[in-house]
Amino acid sequence: MIRHRRKHPGFTLIELLVVIAIIAVLIALLLPAVQQAREAARRSQCKNNLKQFGLAAHNYHDAFSMMPLGGTMNAPAGPTPSGAPNVSWAVRSLPYLEQAGLYNQLNMSLTNVPSQVLSDGKQAREHQVSAFRCPSDPNPNFRSQYAQSSYSASIGSQRTPSSDSACNPFLGLAQNLIPTNADYSRTLDLGAISGMFSQGGASIALTDVSDGASNTLLFGEILPDCMLSIPVGWWPNNARATIGSTLAPINEMTTCEGSTRVSNPACISPDNFNYSWGFKSMHTGGGQFTMADGSVRFISQNIDASTYQSLGGRADGKTLGEF
């Protein structure tokens, strides 16, 4: 007896095209969700880094009764030239970021510690620490052999004049300090500093915060490619990428490399510090900041300018609402 196999009809071309179209639609729907999930993970890691900086600053404060010096650009010369040992707050924080092994190799009696050759044959500035990099920051880890950072300490509502005098739209926002608001925070005079750090070597403690630690910025996100007038990363104390001001709005991208968000085409040079020294991130809608109490907040780029300046100042006496 001959058995005849039953024939199963195959897919028609139209049916295949419909299936492919459905798959394409599903991918298009899922891709943004996957991207959002990845960005959420990156943002969470970035927040954790800022939390670690807050803890490190408080542990440093417990040990020395002051925040890590933001720099020593105006320190008295003494036995070594002014500015020695040329290290930023980030370097001084290393022992409190589980980097004691790296810090203990540094000779703080040198004039220029970032150029010191360490046990592995590399200069100190060539050593990167993962905590200084936000996963959302597309910038390279190194520029000109300097380790780069995605985070900066806050000098508050401090004057940051641009090299081009026509590129100073935010100077009028600077906190009114007596006798003066020192340019770039390069002073030893605590009264001339708005925020929690100074590039000049002023010692600032939590006892100097009268506005409330939860209402005062400590650290925030930056994008180093926006500050490339001197691409020296987080090691030296003259680094543009270790100090940030609240004068420029959050995510003001005029001076960033290849930026498509330029508010003033005449001011794209990174030495226009009134633009470039602002806090910036790749997170949509704002940036993350560590407050002086150690908490981490996401602050909208649309925050009121006056409120933002008050967050930068540690003792301006202003009452803040929700932000």
C-alpha positions as CSV (number, residue, x, y, z in Angstrom):
1,M,0.0,0.0,0.0
2,I,1.4,3.4,-1.0
3,R,1.1,6.1,1.5
4,H,1.0,9.7,0.3
5,R,2.7,12.3,2.5
6,R,0.6,15.2,3.3
7,K,2.1,18.4,1.9
8,H,2.6,21.3,4.3
9,P,2.3,24.6,2.5
10,G,5.3,27.0,3.2
11,F,5.2,30.7,4.0
12,T,4.3,33.0,1.3
13,L,6.5,36.0,0.6
14,I,3.8,38.3,2.0
15,E,3.7,36.3,5.2
16,L,7.5,36.5,5.6
17,L,7.4,40.2,5.0
18,V,4.8,40.6,7.7
19,V,6.8,38.6,10.2
20,I,9.9,40.7,9.4
21,A,7.9,43.9,9.8
22,I,6.6,42.8,13.2
23,I,10.1,41.9,14.4
24,A,11.4,45.3,13.3
25,V,8.6,47.0,15.2
26,L,9.3,45.0,18.3
27,I,13.0,45.9,18.1
28,A,12.2,49.6,17.6
29,L,10.0,49.4,20.7
30,L,12.5,47.6,22.8
31,L,15.7,49.5,21.8
32,P,14.8,52.7,23.6
33,A,13.9,50.7,26.7
34,V,17.3,48.9,26.6
35,Q,19.1,52.2,26.1
36,Q,17.2,53.8,29.0
37,A,18.0,50.8,31.2
38,R,21.7,51.2,30.4
39,E,21.7,54.9,31.0
40,A,19.9,54.3,34.3
41,A,22.7,51.9,35.3
42,R,25.4,54.4,34.2
43,R,23.6,57.2,36.1
44,S,23.5,55.0,39.2
45,Q,27.2,54.3,39.0
46,C,27.9,58.0,38.6
47,K,25.8,58.8,41.7
48,N,27.7,56.2,43.6
49,N,31.0,57.8,42.6
50,L,29.7,61.2,43.9
51,K,28.6,59.5,47.1
52,Q,32.1,58.1,47.6
53,F,33.6,61.6,47.1
54,G,31.2,62.9,49.8
55,L,32.3,60.2,52.2
56,A,35.9,60.8,51.4
57,A,35.6,64.6,52.0
58,H,33.9,64.0,55.4
59,N,36.5,61.4,56.5
60,Y,39.2,63.9,55.5
61,H,37.4,66.6,57.5
62,D,37.3,64.3,60.5
63,A,41.1,63.9,60.3
64,F,42.1,67.5,59.5
65,S,39.0,69.6,60.5
66,M,38.8,71.0,57.0
67,M,37.9,70.0,53.5
68,P,40.8,68.9,51.2
69,L,42.6,71.9,49.8
70,G,41.3,72.7,46.3
71,G,44.7,73.9,45.4
72,T,47.7,75.8,46.6
73,M,48.2,78.3,43.8
74,N,48.5,81.3,46.2
75,A,50.1,79.5,49.1
76,P,53.0,81.3,50.8
77,A,56.3,80.2,49.1
78,G,58.1,79.1,52.3
79,P,60.9,76.5,51.5
80,T,59.2,75.6,48.2
81,P,57.8,77.8,45.3
82,S,54.2,79.0,45.5
83,G,51.9,76.3,44.3
84,A,53.9,73.4,45.5
85,P,53.2,70.5,45.7
86,N,50.8,71.3,42.8
87,V,48.1,68.7,43.7
88,S,44.3,69.1,43.8
89,W,41.6,68.2,46.3
90,A,41.3,64.9,44.3
91,V,44.9,63.8,45.1
92,R,44.5,64.7,48.8
93,S,41.3,62.6,48.9
94,L,43.0,59.4,47.5
95,P,43.6,57.7,50.9
96,Y,39.9,58.0,51.6
97,L,38.9,56.5,48.2
98,E,40.7,53.3,49.0
99,Q,43.8,54.5,47.1
100,A,46.2,54.7,50.0
101,G,48.7,52.6,48.1
102,L,48.9,55.1,45.3
103,Y,48.9,58.1,47.7
104,N,51.7,56.7,49.9
105,Q,54.1,56.8,46.9
106,L,53.7,60.5,46.5
107,N,56.4,62.8,47.8
108,M,54.5,65.9,48.9
109,S,57.8,67.8,49.5
110,L,58.2,68.0,45.7
111,T,57.4,71.1,43.7
112,N,55.3,69.2,41.1
113,V,54.0,65.9,42.4
114,P,52.0,65.0,39.3
115,S,55.2,64.6,37.4
116,Q,56.8,62.3,40.0
117,V,57.8,58.9,38.6
118,L,56.2,56.2,40.7
119,S,57.2,52.5,41.2
120,D,55.7,51.3,38.0
121,G,57.8,53.8,35.9
122,K,54.9,56.1,35.1
123,Q,54.4,59.6,36.3
124,A,51.7,60.1,39.0
125,R,49.4,62.0,36.6
126,E,49.3,58.9,34.3
127,H,47.4,56.9,37.0
128,Q,43.7,56.8,36.7
129,V,41.2,55.9,39.4
130,S,37.8,54.5,38.2
131,A,35.9,56.6,40.8
132,F,36.8,59.7,38.8
133,R,35.0,58.6,35.7
134,C,31.3,58.7,35.1
135,P,30.2,55.9,32.7
136,S,28.0,58.4,30.8
137,D,31.0,60.7,30.1
138,P,32.2,59.9,26.5
139,N,35.6,61.6,27.1
140,P,38.8,59.5,27.0
141,N,40.4,58.5,30.3
142,F,43.6,60.4,29.3
143,R,44.6,63.5,27.4
144,S,48.2,64.4,27.0
145,Q,49.1,61.7,29.5
146,Y,46.9,63.3,32.2
147,A,44.2,61.2,33.8
148,Q,40.8,63.0,33.3
149,S,37.9,63.4,35.6
150,S,34.1,63.6,35.3
151,Y,33.7,65.4,38.6
152,S,34.8,68.8,40.1
153,A,34.7,70.4,43.5
154,S,32.5,73.5,43.9
155,I,33.9,77.0,44.4
156,G,30.3,78.2,44.5
157,S,29.1,81.4,43.0
158,Q,32.6,82.6,42.2
159,R,33.8,85.0,39.5
160,T,35.2,83.2,36.5
161,P,36.1,85.9,33.9
162,S,36.6,84.8,30.3
163,S,39.8,85.5,28.3
164,D,37.5,87.3,25.9
165,S,35.9,90.2,27.8
166,A,32.9,90.0,25.5
167,C,32.1,86.5,26.8
168,N,31.1,87.1,30.4
169,P,27.2,86.9,30.4
170,F,27.1,85.3,33.8
171,L,29.5,87.4,35.9
172,G,26.7,89.5,37.2
173,L,25.3,86.4,39.1
174,A,28.4,86.1,41.3
175,Q,27.8,86.3,45.0
176,N,28.5,89.7,46.6
177,L,31.4,89.0,49.0
178,I,33.2,91.6,51.2
179,P,35.8,92.8,50.4
180,T,35.7,91.0,47.1
181,N,34.8,87.9,45.2
182,A,38.2,86.6,44.1
183,D,38.6,85.6,40.5
184,Y,38.7,81.8,40.1
185,S,38.9,81.4,43.9
186,R,42.6,81.9,43.8
187,T,43.1,83.4,47.2
188,L,43.9,82.4,50.8
189,D,41.1,84.7,52.1
190,L,38.2,82.6,53.2
191,G,35.9,85.7,53.0
192,A,36.6,86.0,49.3
193,I,35.4,82.5,48.6
194,S,31.7,81.6,47.9
195,G,31.8,77.8,48.0
196,M,33.4,74.9,49.7
197,F,36.7,74.8,47.9
198,S,39.4,77.3,46.7
199,Q,42.0,76.9,44.1
200,G,44.2,79.3,46.0
201,G,44.6,77.3,49.2
202,A,42.0,78.7,51.6
203,S,41.1,76.3,54.4
204,I,37.3,75.7,54.5
205,A,35.5,73.7,57.1
206,L,32.0,72.5,57.7
207,T,31.8,75.0,60.5
208,D,32.0,77.7,57.8
209,V,28.7,76.5,56.4
210,S,25.9,78.7,57.8
211,D,23.3,78.0,55.1
212,G,22.9,74.3,56.0
213,A,25.0,71.4,54.6
214,S,22.0,70.0,52.7
215,N,21.7,73.3,50.9
216,T,25.4,73.7,49.9
217,L,27.1,72.1,46.9
218,L,30.3,70.1,47.5
219,F,31.0,68.3,44.2
220,G,29.3,68.1,40.8
221,E,29.6,66.6,37.3
222,I,31.7,68.1,34.6
223,L,32.8,67.2,31.0
224,P,36.6,67.7,30.6
225,D,36.4,68.3,26.9
226,C,34.6,71.6,27.7
227,M,37.7,72.8,29.7
228,L,40.5,72.0,27.3
229,S,42.4,75.3,27.6
230,I,44.7,73.3,29.9
231,P,43.9,69.6,29.6
232,V,45.6,68.6,32.8
233,G,43.0,66.4,34.4
234,W,42.5,65.9,38.1
235,W,46.1,65.7,39.4
236,P,47.4,69.3,39.3
237,N,46.0,72.1,41.4
238,N,45.9,74.4,38.4
239,A,43.6,72.0,36.5
240,R,40.4,73.6,35.1
241,A,38.8,70.2,35.5
242,T,39.1,70.1,39.3
243,I,37.2,73.3,40.2
244,G,33.7,74.3,39.0
245,S,31.5,77.4,39.5
246,T,27.8,77.8,39.6
247,L,27.8,81.0,37.4
248,A,27.3,79.1,34.1
249,P,23.9,77.3,33.9
250,I,24.0,73.5,34.3
251,N,24.7,71.8,31.0
252,E,25.9,75.1,29.3
253,M,27.8,73.4,26.4
254,T,29.1,76.3,24.4
255,T,32.8,75.5,24.9
256,C,32.5,71.7,24.6
257,E,34.3,69.9,21.7
258,G,32.0,69.5,18.7
259,S,29.1,70.9,20.7
260,T,25.7,71.2,18.9
261,R,24.3,73.2,21.9
262,V,26.2,76.5,21.5
263,S,24.4,79.5,23.0
264,N,27.0,82.0,21.7
265,P,29.1,81.0,18.6
266,A,31.6,83.9,19.4
267,C,32.5,82.3,22.7
268,I,33.3,78.6,21.9
269,S,37.0,78.8,23.0
270,P,37.4,76.8,26.3
271,D,39.4,79.7,27.8
272,N,36.2,81.6,28.0
273,F,35.9,80.4,31.6
274,N,32.6,82.1,32.4
275,Y,31.1,79.4,30.1
276,S,33.6,76.5,30.5
277,W,33.9,76.4,34.3
278,G,30.2,75.4,34.8
279,F,28.9,72.0,35.8
280,K,27.9,69.7,32.9
281,S,26.8,66.1,32.4
282,M,25.5,63.8,29.7
283,H,22.4,63.0,31.7
284,T,19.2,64.3,30.2
285,G,17.8,67.4,31.9
286,G,20.4,68.2,34.5
287,G,23.3,66.8,36.5
288,Q,24.2,65.1,39.8
289,F,25.7,66.9,42.8
290,T,27.1,65.9,46.2
291,M,25.8,68.2,48.9
292,A,27.9,69.2,51.9
293,D,26.0,66.8,54.1
294,G,27.1,63.9,51.8
295,S,23.8,63.3,50.1
296,V,23.6,63.2,46.3
297,R,21.0,65.2,44.4
298,F,20.0,65.4,40.7
299,I,19.5,69.1,39.9
300,S,17.5,70.2,36.9
301,Q,19.3,72.4,34.3
302,N,16.3,74.6,34.4
303,I,16.8,75.5,38.1
304,D,16.3,79.2,38.8
305,A,19.7,81.0,38.5
306,S,19.4,82.8,41.9
307,T,18.6,79.5,43.6
308,Y,21.5,77.8,41.9
309,Q,23.9,80.6,43.1
310,S,22.6,80.1,46.7
311,L,23.3,76.4,46.5
312,G,26.9,77.3,45.5
313,G,27.3,79.8,48.4
314,R,27.9,78.3,51.8
315,A,27.0,81.4,53.8
316,D,24.9,83.8,51.7
317,G,22.1,83.8,54.3
318,K,19.3,83.1,51.8
319,T,16.4,80.7,52.5
320,L,15.9,78.0,49.9
321,G,12.7,76.2,49.0
322,E,12.5,73.0,46.9
323,F,15.0,72.6,44.1
